[in-house]
């Protein structure tokens, strides 16, 4: 147990959390488009529902890209020698 490498718990305790305000906004937009698409399908408007589901995939992908980009930009390797 006397290794010089920091553990994952140490990394989490020392790391200042960085928040991207666009990620929650993207999540809310994704949920809204998903809800609208499901409502459209229920009302029998399958063409609009299909377009909304495609839009949901695009918005969801953008949100995930923001999350990955933020993690990459602000992240560092805790096992890398400083």
C-alpha positions as CSV (number, residue, x, y, z in Angstrom):
1,X,0.0,0.0,0.0
2,X,3.0,2.3,0.1
3,X,2.9,3.1,-3.6
4,X,3.6,6.6,-4.9
5,X,0.7,6.6,-7.3
6,X,-2.4,8.5,-6.2
7,X,-5.6,6.6,-5.9
8,X,-8.8,7.4,-7.7
9,X,-10.3,8.6,-4.5
10,X,-7.4,11.1,-4.0
11,X,-8.0,12.3,-7.6
12,X,-11.6,13.0,-6.9
13,X,-10.9,14.8,-3.6
14,X,-8.2,17.0,-5.1
15,X,-10.0,17.8,-8.4
16,X,-11.9,21.0,-8.6
17,X,-15.2,20.3,-10.4
18,X,-15.6,22.2,-13.7
19,X,-19.1,22.6,-15.0
20,X,-20.2,23.4,-18.5
21,X,-23.5,25.4,-18.4
22,X,-24.4,24.1,-21.9
23,X,-24.5,20.4,-20.8
24,X,-27.7,20.8,-18.6
25,X,-29.3,23.0,-21.3
26,X,-28.5,20.3,-23.9
27,X,-30.0,17.7,-21.6
28,X,-33.2,19.7,-21.2
29,X,-33.5,20.3,-24.9
30,X,-33.0,16.6,-25.5
31,X,-35.7,15.7,-23.0
32,X,-38.1,18.3,-24.6
33,X,-37.6,17.1,-28.1
34,X,-38.0,13.5,-27.0
35,X,-41.2,14.3,-25.2
36,X,-42.5,16.2,-28.3
37,X,-41.6,13.3,-30.5
38,X,-43.4,10.8,-28.3
39,X,-46.5,13.0,-28.2
40,X,-46.5,13.3,-32.0
41,X,-46.3,9.6,-32.4
42,X,-49.2,9.1,-29.9
43,X,-51.3,11.6,-31.9
44,X,-50.7,9.7,-35.1
45,X,-48.4,12.2,-36.8
46,X,-45.6,9.8,-37.5
47,X,-43.7,12.1,-40.0
48,X,-43.3,14.9,-37.4
49,X,-42.5,12.3,-34.8
50,X,-39.7,10.8,-36.9
51,X,-38.2,14.3,-37.6
52,X,-38.3,15.0,-33.9
53,X,-36.6,11.7,-33.1
54,X,-33.8,12.5,-35.6
55,X,-33.5,16.0,-34.1
56,X,-33.2,14.4,-30.6
57,X,-30.3,12.2,-31.8
58,X,-28.5,15.3,-33.1
59,X,-29.1,17.3,-29.9
60,X,-28.1,14.3,-27.8
61,X,-24.9,13.9,-29.8
62,X,-24.0,17.5,-29.4
63,X,-24.6,17.3,-25.6
64,X,-22.3,14.2,-25.3
65,X,-19.7,16.0,-27.4
66,X,-19.8,19.0,-25.0
67,X,-19.4,16.6,-22.1
68,X,-16.4,14.9,-23.7
69,X,-14.9,18.1,-24.9
70,X,-15.2,19.7,-21.4
71,X,-13.6,16.6,-19.8
72,X,-10.8,16.6,-22.3
73,X,-10.1,20.4,-22.0
74,X,-10.1,20.6,-18.2
75,X,-9.0,17.1,-17.4
76,X,-5.5,15.9,-16.5
77,X,-3.9,12.6,-15.9
78,X,-3.5,12.0,-12.1
79,X,-0.9,9.2,-12.8
80,X,1.3,11.4,-14.9
81,X,4.5,12.7,-13.2
82,X,4.5,16.4,-12.6
